Amino acid sequence: MSKLIKLFLFAVFPLFLILGGLYGLAKVGVIPVRKLAAKNRLARQVVRLIGLDSSKLPAVQVTPARALVTDPLDSQRKVLLAQKTAFDKERSDWENVQKVQAKTAAAKAAEQRAAVDPKSIARMATVYEQMPADTANKIFSKLPDPEVIALLRKMDEKKVGQILAIVPPDRAARMTLSLSKPIASTPPPAETE
């Protein structure tokens, strides 16, 4: 075969096929020729030369037929989404109310714990003084720090020292700091000049 025929078959003919396919896609609007021409001046001139600047060309890309069909469940989805949104709002409101109620209940419980009868604390302090230090420590480990500190304030110093020696160091340090401070229920003494 001659070189000219080979060149035509392997280079020019496939090039024409590709260009023809691109031209056809541009004609039906799959390739957005108008957008390309609007951005580039050289592209605008080429589009005008090959006849793709006609007003008869589609302005937008052809959409698939599947996108034009409406979903029969779309209205139900919208209703369900609205119901879900309303439910989520109601749930968050309910959770906020529960948090406020829990805080109120915790505050009331703290007030009740703080309002312990001084006579009962003194009586319990004498009971704990009679116990061995390790037994009292086991009980104190189950009680909150403010109650333990109130009991320790009423107990003998020697017994307090035995109990603090058994208590874990971090809790013993907290208790020691609290015991070294004045009792919160009595006002601090007034300074005289």
C-alpha positions, 0 to 999 in steps of 0.5 A, a space after each residue: 500500500 502506498 504511504 498516502 493511503 496508509 496515512 489516510 486510513 490511520 491518521 486522517 480518517 479517524 480524525 474525521 470520525 472524532 471531529 464528526 462525533 464531536 460536531 454531532 454532540 455539539 449540535 444536539 447540545 450535549 457539549 455546551 458550545 455556547 459556554 465554551 464560546 462565551 469564555 474564549 474568543 478563539 473558540 467563539 470564532 471557530 464555533 461561528 466558522 463551523 456553524 454552531 452559533 445558530 440560535 436553533 441549537 439547544 441552550 442547555 444540555 439535554 437532560 436524561 428522560 429519567 430525571 423528568 419523571 416525578 417520583 410518586 413517593 416524593 410527597 410522602 417523603 416530604 410529609 415524613 421529613 416534616 414529621 421527623 423535624 417536628 419529632 426532633 424538635 419535640 424530643 430536644 425540648 423534652 430533653 431540655 426540660 429533663 435536664 432542668 428537672 434533673 438540675 433542680 432535683 440535684 440542687 434540692 438534694 444538695 440543700 437537704 444534705 447541707 441541712 443536716 441536723 447538727 445534733 445528729 452529726 455530733 451523735 454520729 461522730 461519737 459513734 465513729 469515734 468508737 469504731 476502729 479507724 479502718 472500719 470508719 474509713 470503709 464507711 467514709 469511702 461511701 460518703 461524700 466529702 462534705 458529710 465526712 468533713 462535718 463528721 471529722 470536725 466533731 471527732 477527736 483529733 487523734 481519731 481523725 489522724 488515724 482515719 486520715 492516715 488510712 484514707 487515699 492520699 488525694 482524698 486525705 489532702 482534700 479533707 485536710 484543706 477543708 478541715 483547715 478552713 473555717 466552717 462556712 456556716 459561721 461568718 469569719 471574725 471581723 478584723 479590728 483596727 
